[in-house]
């Protein structure tokens, strides 16, 4: 399985990599449909904008998208 991360998030990437899953970190500036074409899933770490950007580039309904709010206290 290959997981593409939609935003730089070393904590999530390290956890996923340590689990034996190949990961690719893609910054917002470099995140395109082409950058995730080989992904089995996408994890978007950031806020609403990062999640929406990640969703906008997924071209297959077979690729699940998981969103992680990296600063949930900011919106409480």
Buried (B, 14 or more C-beta within 10 A) or exposed (E): EEBBBBBEBEEBBEEBBEEEBEBBBBEBEEBEEEBBEEBBBBBBBBBEEBBEBBEEBBEEEEBEBBBBBBEEEEEE
